[in-house]
Amino acid sequence: MENGNEPFGSVLVKDGEVILRAENTVFTGHDMTNHAELNLIKLAAQHHDGAFLADCTLYTSTEPCAMCSGAIYWSGVGRMVFACSEARLGEIAGIGLNVPSRAVLQTGARVVTVVGPVIEEEAAEIHQQFWPKHLGKA
């Protein structure tokens, strides 16, 4: 949000160490596909192969959309943890496809462990502050 974008962020962790970070850049990048998770996966693919990523965990502030879930699957990342669910985001902002990430990730031949929602109400607070103002409902 500080950089003028929507309140979404992701980090990639291996062995307890944050190795990459990314944020949503939809507005500043002038590209509706510049979601935090997709930005992170693109960075990860530039530096690491699927075997490396299989042992990584992607932590993200909000449950990934269907597009980002597909990217997570194809990247080879082995585990994904999200804070605020897509359903909760929908309640707050009235946006989204309402396709749970598990629904996308469970359709593949490769297993991606999904954990979440975790600390959902804390994660929802930033959305409660951002979306009403952004959508002109405040």
N, C-alpha and C positions, 0 to 999 in steps of 0.2 A: 504494500500500500504506500509505503514511503516513496517508492519510485513511480507512483502513479498507476499502478496496476491493481488487479483484483487480489484479495487476500488468500492466496494459495502458495504453499512452499513445500519443497521436498528435499530430503537429504539421502545420500547413499552411504551405508555403513558396512564396513568389513572389520571383523574382529574387534568390535567396540569403538572403532575410529571412523569419524566422518571423513569420507574421501572426496565427496562431491556435494555441492549444494546448487539448487536452482529455484527460481521463483516464476510465477506466472508473468508473462510479458505480452499478453494479448493486446493491451493498449499501446505500450511503448514500441512494440515490435510490429504493430499494424498487421497482425496475423491471428485469427481466431483459434488457430491450432496451437498457439504458444502456451499451452498449459504447463504448470510446474513439472508435472511428472514426465511429460513428453520432452520438455527442455532438458531434464535430468538424464533421461534415457539417451538422448542425442549426444550429450556430453560424455556419458559413460561409454557409448559405442566408439567414440573417437580415441579412447584411452585403454579400453579393456575388452577382452573377448568373453564369449558366453560362459566358458569354464570358470573364469574369474568371477563373473557376475552371479553365477549359481550359488556362490558362498556369501553373497551380499544380501543385506536387507534394505529395502527402500521404505523410508518413513515419510509419510505425507500428511499434511494438515487436514485434508478432506479426502474422502473416498474417491478414487479415480473414476472418471467417466469411462464409457465403453471404449472410446478411442485410446485413452491412456492405458487402460487395462490391457488392450491388445498389444500396445507397445511394450508394456512390462513383460507380457508373455513372450513376445518374439525376441526380446533382449536377452533372455536367459536368467534374469534376476530370480533368485530362489525363494525370496520371502518378501512380503509387503505388509506394512502395518499402517493403518490409517486412524485418524482421530475422529473427525466428524463424519457421519454417514451421509451418503447422497440423499437419503430420505429426509434427514434432519435439515440439510441444506435446502432441499425443496420446500420444507415447511417455512423456512425463514425467508428465502429469496424467490420462491416460486419459479425456479429455473432448473434445468437439468433434464436428462433423458430418463431418469429413474430406472436405470439398468444397474443393479448392484454389481460391483466388481467381481464378486464370486461367481455370478452367473456367466460372465465372460471367461474368467480364468479356469473354471471347471470344465469348459468344453474342449480344452486342448488335451493333447496326449501327454504333455509334460506337467508335472505337479508344481504349482506355485502356492506356497503356504500363505494364507491370508489371515491377518489378525486385525480385528476391529469391529466396531468402533471402540476406541480407548479414549479416556478423558474427553468424552464427547461434549459435555456441557461447557467445559472450559474452551474447547476448540470452537464451539458454536458462538461463543461470546463475540469474537471478532466479526463473524458474519452478521450477528445482530446489530453491531455498530455500523458496518459498512453498507449492507444491501438496502436498507430503507432509504438512506441518503442517496445512494447511487441510482436507485430506481425511482427517486422522487416521491417516496411514500412517507417521508419523515416530516 
